[in-house]
Amino acid sequence: MTSDSSLLNSELELEQQEELYQQLLLQTMGKVQAENPDSTVIRPQPGMCVKTISEPSKEKVFVNICQSNSVPHPPELSREELVELLQSEDPSGYRVPMSLGEPHTEIDNNSQGCTAYDVVINQDFFQKCQKDPLFQQFVILVSLEGLESKYNLELSRDWKVLKNRKFLGSVCEQNIRTKSKPVIQELQPQESSTAAAKRPEFTLLVEPPAGQPEYLIAEIKLPGLPSSRCLVLDVGEDRLVLTARPSLFHLDIFHPLLVDQENSVAQYNNSTQILTVTMPVVSS
């Protein structure tokens, strides 16, 4: 039996090239680690997937908010402190440590191309956000703001949290800092900011007007509000909390009907400066 020496030589060259590649890869990883001794590679756990669009292109964007205990926990914050923070003139005084990954191209359920970003926050803080809709809205907001700042984007605040999907694409490793520059973070009472926030005029309507109610509609007047990007809205089963930053408006009301908070929608009209919140009624 004879063998083709040219084929053997080709296979040998491929093996040598592969071995050389592995050596170079190990050397490169060693150099990266040596150059960045204060960083480590983590593989985060999926958390929730948020769907939005980029402006003005209207292209679909998915934000995978992931969780890892390798990311530091932010300072403790109560719900009351969060409301006060959102009313303040400078909410950036409170920072949520997060790792912002590079954009990656994915395919959505309609077989259409889209862009996805991975944001990693502390696992315990993520669980806290899952239990309180206001904290969840807050962490989504700061995630979008972080991506906008890092990648010079403009993302719509009309987002949607996907129910049956925790992640779009494949979970990728991220390189995060294990040591950070010393930063003093302190929350100060914002008495003047709280006092400055006004209670907006609002109207609650029931549709249809007669018979079994199907929808509860809140129309909230927000004169002087430049954009919906300034709004943080929390819809509960029997409660609506709205904050317009910085210290423009604050509304916290209980309503007489139980609503489906997952399928409630909100739309802000820049012309009339009215926010309309449509909430399906589940029980009277």
N, C-alpha and C positions, 0 to 999 in steps of 0.2 A: 504494500500500500504506500503510495507516495503522497506527499503533502505539498501544498503550494507555499513556498517560502515567503512569497510576497504578502500572503494573508497573515502568516505568523508574525511577520515583521510589523504589519499594520496593527495587529492586536497588541503586540508588545509595546508599540509606540503609544497606543491608547492607554494602556495600563500605566506607563510611565507618566503620561500627561495627567492622568487622573491622580496619581500619587503626588506629582508636583503641585497640582491644584489644591489638594488637601493640605499639603505642607504650607503653601502660601496662605490658605484660608486660616489655618491655625496661627500662623505668624501674625496675620492681620488682626485676628481677634485678640491675640495677646497684646499687640500694640494699642488697640482700642482700649482694652482694659487698663493698660499701663497709663495711657494718656487721660483716661477718665476713671481714676480710682474711686471717685465719689458717685459712681453710677452702677446700676445693676439692670439685668434683663428680667422682665416679668412676663408671665402669660396670664392676662386677666380673665375673669369669668364673665360670661354674658350677663346682661342686666335687663335693659329695655331698649327698644328700637323706636326712634322718633322720626316721623316722616314730615318733611317740609319742602319748600322750594327756594331756589336762589332768585334774587332780584337783580336786574329786571328780566333775566333770561327765562324765568319760569321753569327752569330745569329742576327735576326732582332730586332732592338731597335726603339721605338717610344718616341719622346720627346714632351710632351705637354707644349708649352709655353703659360702660362696663364697671366691674367692681374688683378691687384687690386690696388686701390689707397691707400691701407694700407701699401704698400711697398713704401719706399721713392723714389723720383725722383732723377736720377743721375744728376751730374752737367751739365749745358747747354753745348751743343757741336754742332758746326756747321758742315756742310758737309766738308768744307775745313779743319777744325780742325781734323775731323775723318780721312781724307786721310793722314794728317800729322802724326796723332797718329799711324796709321797702318805702316807708314814708319819708325817710331822711333825704337830704339833698345830695348826699354822697354815699350811696350804698356800697361803693367799692372799698370802703374801709374794712369790710368783712370779706375775707378771701377764702374760697374753697380750693384746696390743693387738688390739682388734676393734671393728668398727662394727656396731651392732645396729639393724636397720631396723624400720620400723613394720609392724604386722600387716596382712596383706591376705587377703581371702577368695578361695578357689580351689575348684575342683571336682576330686575325686579320680577314680580309675579306675572307681569304682562310681557315678559321677554324683551323689555326695553332697557337700554343702557342707562345707568345712573351713577352718581357719585356717593360714596359713603365715607364717613369719618368715625374714628374710634376715640371716645373720651373715657378715661379711667379715673374713677374717684374711689375714696375709701369704702370698703365693703360695709362696715357698720353704719356709716353715714348714708350709704345707698339704701340699706334696709330701713333706716329711719324715714327716708324720703318716700319709700313705698307705702308706709303706713299713714302718711299725712299728705293729702293732695296739694296743700299749699307748699310744703317742702319739695314735692315732686315738681311743681310748676317752677319753683325757684331754681332747682338744680338744672332743669332744662334751659331756663333763661340764661344762667351763667355759662352753661356749656355752649350755647349759640353765640353768646358775646365773646367767649374765649376763642372760638373758631373764627369769628369775624375779625377779631383783632390780629390773630396770627396769620391768617391767609387772605386778609383784605377782601372779605366777603360781605354780602348783604343777604341775610336769611330772613324769610318771612316768619312772623310770630304766630301765624295761623298754622300751628303744628298739630300733629295727631300721633298719639302713642299707640303703636300697633299692639293688638290684644294677643295674638297667637304667635308672635315672633319676638324673640329676645335679642336677635342679632341678624344682620344682613351680611352675608359673605362668610369668611372664615376668620376665626379669632387669631390675631397676629401678636407676636411678641412685641413689647415696647421697652425701650431703654429709658429708665427714669433715674433721676438723681436720688441718691441715698442721703446726701447731706445738702442742706440749703443754707443760704446766707441768713444770718440772724435777723429776724424781723420782729418788731414789737407790734402785736396786734391787740387792740383794746377797743371795747365797745363803750362809748360814752352816751349817757342819756341825751336824747334829742328832743328836749322839751319844746323848744321853739319850732322845730320841724313838725312835731305832732300837732301843736296848736295851729300851725299854718294850714294843715291839710283840711279841706272843706268836705262836707257831706254833700254829694251832688243831688240834684233833683232827679227823681226816678218815678216811673209808672209801672205797675204790675198789671198785665192783661191776661185774660183767660180765653183760649180758643178751643172750641167755639164758645161764644158768649152765653149760650143756653145749653142745658143738657150736661152730659158727662164731659168734663174737661179733658182735652187731649194734650194741650200745650199750655205751659205757663211762660209768658213772654215778659222780660224785663227790658224797658227802654230807659237808658241812663244818659242824662245830658252831661257832657264833659266839655264845656266851652273853654277854648284856649289850649286844648290838648293837640299837639302837633302831629302825633302819629300813634298808632296802636302799639308801637314798640315800647311805649312808656307804661303799658298796662300789665298788671299781674292779676289774673282772675282765678278764683277758686270757687267752683260750684259743688256744693254738697247735696245730700238728699233733701235737706230742708233749710239750707243756708247758702247765702251768696256773699262772698267777700271780694271786693275790688279795691285795688290800690293803683293810683296813677302817680308815677314818679316824675320829678322829685317833689314830694309834699304838695301835690296839687289837689288830689281828691282821695278820700277813703270812705268806703261804704261797707257796712257789715250788717246784713239783715237776715232775719229768719222769715220764711214764707210758709203759708198754711198748707201747701201741697207737697207730697213726696214726689221727687223727680228722678229721672234716669240721668245721672250725672255723666255717665260714660258717653251717651249719645247727645248731650247738650252741645250746642254750637253758638259761637259768638261772632258778630260782625260789626266792625267800626266804620261808620260813614264819615269820611274826612270833610265832606261838604256840610252836613248838618251837625257834625261833631256829636253824634249820638251813637252809643254802643247798644246794640240789640242782642240780648241773650235769649235764645229759644231753648226751652227745657221740656222734653216729653214728660208728661205726667204718668206715674205708675200707680198711684193710689190717691184717693181723696180722703 
